[in-house]
């Protein structure tokens, strides 16, 4: 393979610190995908993808080796018109199961997640350990009343529980909406109210630039304005450090519960086998910033952004199995 088959990276940046070699390009996942499709060069692949997206996405999904609960019959069903297209017709795909289960079965002791806190705390999860946590969290959330189609707000800093909660909700068929942990109470409330959230998952606080940032007072003020939220699960990140000068954390009995205590409840049954999920089932509602008006929620589905994200990482970033 010669460099003529590929764009000249960095041509408009003469001082670029690094450019991929011809050998590296030839061994990339994108090059392998190109060879598998039989297209002579990248331009031809791009042109065919534009002209025949059904062919492109069918080929891309085959290259990604995604784990389908039930194989799809056709990539796109356009019978109702392109504006009402349905993807992966006849198939079943649960992103949370596809992201966790095959890895745990294939390489149980392999690294799945490493987290490092600002205070130096480190937590590591193998593939098997992450699956066990996600399965149990899905069972715990079901115990707490979450059902398929329910909307759950996630107001969390970057923690292992953030990943676990997102995957557990997907496993259940519930829908999550991420909320920036720096928002004030009115911004949090507007997003929870708009999507009709029944639960909020948050933390007692987090560290930022060496300082303690409490979350619970903001959460309490926001939830007080959203009657649909009946349950608040709190991840114990800071413990006594989150209590401040009062020596106690604001708490609403009957509504609030510690995440770790809910996870340890002996009545929890882990959800090891999630039900089949329609690829068009909503999984995420993510809100616009609201700088030009009221924030608007964009709905994403199991068979949408996760597959596009995987394709970006594989063919755009050349991410490979086992890499961190």
C-alpha positions in Angstrom: 0.0 0.0 0.0 1.4 3.4 -1.0 0.9 6.7 0.7 -0.9 8.0 -2.5 -4.0 6.0 -1.4 -4.3 8.1 1.7 -4.6 11.8 2.6 -1.3 13.5 3.5 -1.8 14.1 7.2 -0.4 17.4 8.4 0.1 18.9 5.0 -1.3 22.2 6.2 0.6 22.0 9.4 4.3 21.9 8.4 5.4 21.9 12.0 3.3 18.9 13.0 5.0 16.9 15.7 3.9 13.5 14.3 2.4 12.0 11.2 1.5 8.3 10.8 3.8 6.4 8.6 2.8 4.5 5.5 3.3 1.2 7.4 1.1 2.4 10.3 -1.6 3.5 7.9 -1.5 0.2 6.1 -2.0 -1.7 9.3 -4.8 0.5 10.7 -8.3 -0.7 11.3 -9.5 1.7 8.6 -7.1 0.2 6.0 -8.3 -3.3 7.0 -11.9 -2.2 6.6 -11.1 -0.7 3.2 -9.6 -3.9 2.0 -12.5 -5.9 3.3 -15.0 -3.8 1.4 -13.0 -4.1 -1.9 -12.9 -0.4 -2.4 -9.7 0.8 -4.1 -9.1 3.9 -1.9 -10.6 6.1 0.8 -12.3 8.4 -1.7 -14.1 5.5 -3.2 -15.2 4.2 0.2 -16.5 7.7 1.1 -18.4 8.1 -2.1 -20.0 4.7 -1.8 -20.9 5.3 1.8 -22.7 8.5 0.8 -24.5 6.8 -2.1 -25.4 3.7 -0.2 -25.5 4.2 3.5 -27.3 0.8 4.0 -24.3 -0.9 2.5 -21.8 1.1 4.5 -23.4 0.6 7.9 -24.0 -3.1 7.3 -20.3 -3.4 6.4 -19.2 -1.3 9.4 -21.3 -3.2 11.9 -19.9 -6.5 10.6 -16.4 -5.1 10.9 -17.1 -4.0 14.5 -18.3 -7.5 15.4 -21.0 -6.2 17.7 -22.9 -8.6 19.9 -26.5 -8.6 18.8 -29.3 -10.2 20.9 -31.0 -11.0 17.7 -29.7 -10.4 14.2 -31.3 -7.6 12.2 -33.3 -8.3 9.0 -32.3 -5.1 7.2 -30.1 -2.1 8.1 -32.8 0.5 7.3 -36.5 0.2 6.8 -37.5 3.2 4.7 -41.1 2.0 3.9 -42.6 5.0 5.8 -40.3 7.5 4.1 -36.7 8.6 4.9 -37.9 10.9 7.6 -39.4 7.9 9.5 -36.5 5.5 8.8 -36.1 2.6 11.3 -32.7 1.2 11.8 -31.7 -2.5 12.3 -35.3 -3.7 11.6 -36.1 -7.1 13.1 -33.0 -7.1 15.3 -32.5 -6.7 19.0 -29.5 -4.8 20.5 -28.8 -3.7 24.0 -25.8 -1.5 24.1 -25.1 -2.1 27.8 -25.1 -5.9 27.3 -23.0 -5.6 24.1 -20.4 -3.4 25.9 -20.0 -5.7 29.0 -21.1 -9.3 28.5 -18.8 -10.4 25.6 -15.7 -9.0 27.3 -16.4 -10.7 30.6 -17.0 -14.0 28.8 -13.9 -13.6 26.5 -11.4 -12.2 29.0 -12.8 -12.2 32.5 -9.5 -10.9 34.1 -8.8 -8.3 31.5 -8.9 -4.6 32.5 -12.2 -2.9 31.9 -12.1 0.3 33.9 -9.4 2.3 35.9 -10.4 5.3 37.9 -8.0 7.8 39.6 -9.4 10.4 41.9 -7.9 13.9 42.4 -6.9 12.8 45.9 -4.9 9.8 44.6 -7.5 7.1 45.2 -7.4 4.4 42.5 -10.0 1.8 41.7 -9.7 -0.9 39.1 -12.3 -3.2 37.6 -11.7 -6.4 35.5 -14.2 -7.3 32.8 -15.8 -9.8 35.1 -15.9 -7.4 38.1 -17.5 -4.7 36.0 -20.2 -7.0 34.7 -20.9 -8.2 38.2 -21.3 -4.5 39.4 -23.5 -3.6 36.4 -25.7 -6.7 36.8 -26.2 -6.0 40.5 -26.8 -2.3 39.9 -29.5 -3.1 37.3 -31.1 -5.4 39.9 -30.8 -2.7 42.6 -32.4 -0.1 40.4 -35.2 -2.4 39.6 -35.6 -2.9 43.3 -35.9 0.8 43.7 -38.7 1.0 41.2 -37.0 1.8 37.9 -38.7 0.2 34.9 -38.0 0.1 31.1 -38.7 3.5 29.7 -38.3 5.4 33.0 -36.1 8.5 32.9 -33.3 8.8 35.4 -31.1 11.8 35.9 -27.4 11.3 36.5 -25.8 14.2 38.3 -22.4 12.7 39.1 -18.7 13.6 38.7 -16.4 11.1 36.9 -16.6 8.1 39.2 -16.8 4.3 38.6 -20.4 4.5 39.7 -21.2 6.9 36.9 -20.2 4.2 34.3 -21.9 1.5 36.3 -25.2 3.5 36.6 -25.2 4.3 32.9 -24.7 0.7 31.9 -27.2 -0.6 34.5 -29.9 1.7 33.3 -29.3 0.6 29.7 -29.5 -3.0 30.8 -32.9 -2.3 32.3 -34.1 -0.5 29.2 -34.4 2.8 31.2 -33.3 6.1 29.8 -30.7 8.3 31.4 -30.1 12.0 31.2 -26.6 13.3 32.1 -26.6 16.6 34.1 -23.4 18.6 34.5 -22.3 18.6 38.1 -21.5 22.3 38.0 -25.1 23.4 37.2 -27.1 25.4 39.7 -30.4 24.0 41.1 -32.7 25.7 38.5 -30.7 24.3 35.6 -30.8 20.8 37.2 -34.5 21.1 37.9 -35.4 22.2 34.3 -33.8 19.1 32.8 -35.4 16.7 35.3 -38.8 18.3 34.9 -38.6 18.3 31.1 -37.9 14.6 30.8 -40.2 13.6 33.6 -37.4 11.9 35.6 -38.5 9.6 38.5 -35.1 9.2 40.0 -31.9 11.2 40.4 -28.5 9.5 41.0 -25.9 11.9 42.5 -23.0 12.0 45.0 -22.4 13.7 48.3 -19.8 15.8 46.6 -16.5 15.8 44.7 -13.1 17.3 44.6 -12.1 20.0 42.2 -8.6 21.6 42.3 -8.1 20.4 45.8 -11.4 21.8 47.2 -14.6 20.1 48.3 -17.6 20.7 46.1 -20.8 19.6 47.9 -23.6 18.4 45.6 -26.4 17.5 48.0 -27.7 21.0 48.7 -28.0 21.7 45.0 -29.8 18.4 44.5 -32.2 19.0 47.3 -33.1 22.5 45.9 -33.6 21.1 42.4 -35.6 18.0 43.4 -37.9 20.1 45.6 -39.1 21.8 42.3 -39.7 18.5 40.4 -42.5 16.4 41.9 -41.9 13.5 39.5 -38.6 12.6 41.2 -39.5 10.2 44.0 -36.1 8.7 44.8 -32.5 10.1 45.1 -29.6 7.7 45.2 -26.4 9.2 46.7 -22.9 7.8 45.9 -20.7 8.1 49.0 -17.6 9.8 47.5 -16.4 12.2 50.2 -18.0 11.0 53.4 -17.4 13.3 56.3 -15.6 15.8 54.0 -18.9 16.6 52.3 -20.6 17.5 55.6 -18.9 20.8 56.0 -19.3 22.9 59.2 -22.7 21.5 60.0 -21.3 18.0 60.6 -24.1 16.3 58.7 -25.3 15.8 55.2 -28.7 17.2 54.2 -31.1 14.2 54.0 -34.7 13.5 53.1 -35.9 10.4 54.8 -38.0 8.1 52.6 -36.6 9.7 49.4 -32.8 9.6 49.8 -30.7 6.4 50.0 -27.0 5.7 49.8 -26.0 3.9 46.7 -23.7 1.4 48.5 -26.5 0.5 51.0 -28.9 -0.1 48.2 -26.4 -2.2 46.4 -25.8 -4.3 49.5 -29.5 -4.9 50.1 -29.9 -8.7 50.3 -33.2 -8.6 48.3 -31.3 -7.4 45.2 -31.3 -10.0 42.3 -28.6 -9.2 39.7 -29.9 -8.8 36.2 -27.5 -11.2 34.4 -29.6 -11.6 31.2 -31.2 -8.4 30.0 -34.4 -8.6 28.0 -34.2 -8.2 24.2 -34.1 -4.5 23.3 -35.4 -2.9 20.2 -32.4 -1.0 18.6 -34.8 2.0 18.3 -35.5 2.1 22.1 -34.4 5.4 23.7 -31.4 5.1 25.9 -30.2 8.7 26.4 -31.8 12.2 26.5 -29.0 14.8 26.4 -29.9 18.5 26.6 -28.5 21.4 24.7 -26.8 24.2 26.6 -29.7 26.5 26.7 -27.7 29.5 25.6 -30.3 30.4 22.9 -33.4 29.5 24.8 -34.8 26.7 26.9 -32.6 23.6 26.8 -33.9 21.0 24.3 -33.5 17.3 24.9 -32.1 15.2 22.0 -33.2 11.5 22.2 -30.6 8.8 21.3 -31.3 5.1 21.0 -29.4 1.9 21.7 -28.8 1.3 18.0 -27.7 4.8 17.3 -25.0 6.8 19.1 -23.2 3.7 20.7 -22.7 2.1 17.2 -21.6 5.4 15.7 -19.2 6.0 18.7 -17.8 2.5 18.2 -17.3 3.1 14.5 -15.6 6.5 15.2 -13.2 4.9 17.7 -12.4 1.9 15.4 -12.0 3.6 12.1 -11.2 7.2 13.1 -9.0 6.7 16.2 -7.7 3.2 15.3 -8.6 1.9 18.8 -8.0 -1.9 19.1 -9.0 -4.6 21.5 -7.0 -4.6 24.7 -5.8 -1.0 24.4 -6.3 1.5 27.3 
